[in-house]
Amino acid sequence: MNAASRTNLMKATIFPRIRSAFVHAAIIAVSGALLVLSAAATAAGGVSPEAIVETPMRDPWVPPELRNAPAAPATQGAALRAQVERKLKAGFDSADISGTGTITREQARKAGLGYIVRHFDEIDAERSGGVRFDHVKRFLRANGAQLN
């Protein structure tokens, strides 16, 4: 490899990494300096950081008309209970890999359904080794859940 090729290789691979590391180090240094200055101003009787009203950062990729979109009204009552039940059912169905409508303790563990794993013996009152979704709902209702 000749000198020109080595130089081109360095420009293409090493220099961008060095430049990126330098930029990151500069950002960290400036952030640290701003924190020190803020703390010094507060200690010297200046304005506390809590008293400063900051302008929220705007994402340049979000269109202006969507930046301050009104929040959707909170779901309440029967609609909220139905929404909760749909989410519970979706989690249960994802654990039911065999498609039988029942899940085992191990399937619940693999799906991350900790509340079923922890209370599996209570939910599986029939001691069949598997629980159906209606068993889970019955258990949740018996423990204070308000489901449809």
VEXRO-260169 format. One record per residue (C-alpha): residue number from 1; chain; x, y, z. Coordinates in steps of 0.5 Angstrom, whole numbers, plus 500, padded with zeros to 3 digits. Example, Ala and Ser with C-alpha at 12.3 -4.5 7.8 and 13.67 -1.06 7.14 Angstrom:
REM VEXRO-260169
> nr	kette	xx	yy	zz
> 1	A	525	491	516
> 2	A	527	498	514
END
This chain:
REM VEXRO-260169
> nr	kette	xx	yy	zz
> 1	A	500	500	500
> 2	A	503	507	498
> 3	A	503	513	502
> 4	A	497	516	498
> 5	A	493	510	499
> 6	A	494	510	507
> 7	A	493	517	507
> 8	A	486	516	504
> 9	A	485	510	508
> 10	A	486	515	514
> 11	A	482	520	512
> 12	A	476	516	511
> 13	A	476	512	517
> 14	A	480	515	523
> 15	A	479	522	522
> 16	A	471	522	522
> 17	A	472	518	529
> 18	A	477	523	532
> 19	A	472	529	530
> 20	A	466	525	533
> 21	A	470	524	539
> 22	A	472	531	539
> 23	A	465	534	538
> 24	A	462	529	544
> 25	A	468	531	549
> 26	A	466	539	547
> 27	A	459	538	548
> 28	A	460	535	555
> 29	A	465	540	557
> 30	A	460	546	555
> 31	A	455	542	559
> 32	A	459	541	565
> 33	A	461	549	565
> 34	A	454	551	564
> 35	A	452	547	571
> 36	A	458	550	574
> 37	A	456	557	572
> 38	A	449	556	574
> 39	A	451	553	581
> 40	A	456	559	582
> 41	A	451	564	580
> 42	A	446	561	585
> 43	A	451	561	591
> 44	A	452	568	589
> 45	A	445	570	591
> 46	A	443	570	583
> 47	A	437	567	580
> 48	A	436	560	582
> 49	A	435	555	577
> 50	A	428	553	579
> 51	A	426	561	578
> 52	A	428	560	570
> 53	A	423	559	565
> 54	A	425	555	560
> 55	A	423	555	553
> 56	A	421	547	551
> 57	A	425	544	546
> 58	A	422	543	539
> 59	A	423	537	535
> 60	A	424	540	528
> 61	A	421	534	525
> 62	A	414	535	528
> 63	A	410	539	524
> 64	A	408	546	528
> 65	A	400	544	527
> 66	A	402	538	531
> 67	A	407	540	536
> 68	A	401	543	541
> 69	A	396	538	539
> 70	A	390	537	544
> 71	A	391	531	549
> 72	A	385	526	548
> 73	A	380	526	553
> 74	A	382	521	559
> 75	A	378	514	558
> 76	A	373	513	564
> 77	A	368	508	566
> 78	A	366	502	562
> 79	A	370	505	556
> 80	A	376	504	561
> 81	A	374	498	564
> 82	A	374	495	557
> 83	A	380	498	555
> 84	A	384	495	561
> 85	A	381	488	559
> 86	A	383	488	552
> 87	A	390	490	554
> 88	A	390	484	559
> 89	A	387	479	554
> 90	A	392	481	549
> 91	A	398	479	554
> 92	A	394	473	555
> 93	A	393	471	548
> 94	A	401	473	546
> 95	A	403	468	552
> 96	A	398	462	549
> 97	A	403	460	544
> 98	A	399	453	543
> 99	A	392	457	541
> 100	A	388	453	546
> 101	A	386	458	550
> 102	A	390	456	556
> 103	A	397	458	559
> 104	A	401	454	563
> 105	A	405	458	569
> 106	A	412	457	564
> 107	A	408	460	558
> 108	A	406	466	563
> 109	A	413	467	566
> 110	A	416	467	558
> 111	A	411	472	556
> 112	A	412	477	563
> 113	A	405	476	566
> 114	A	408	476	573
> 115	A	401	477	576
> 116	A	399	471	573
> 117	A	406	467	575
> 118	A	405	470	582
> 119	A	398	468	583
> 120	A	398	462	579
> 121	A	396	457	584
> 122	A	390	461	586
> 123	A	388	462	579
> 124	A	388	455	577
> 125	A	383	453	583
> 126	A	382	446	579
> 127	A	389	444	579
> 128	A	389	443	572
> 129	A	396	446	570
> 130	A	393	451	566
> 131	A	389	457	566
> 132	A	384	460	562
> 133	A	383	468	561
> 134	A	376	467	565
> 135	A	380	464	571
> 136	A	384	470	571
> 137	A	378	475	570
> 138	A	375	471	576
> 139	A	381	472	580
> 140	A	382	479	579
> 141	A	375	481	580
> 142	A	375	477	587
> 143	A	381	482	589
> 144	A	378	488	587
> 145	A	379	489	580
> 146	A	373	492	576
> 147	A	372	489	569
> 148	A	367	488	565
END
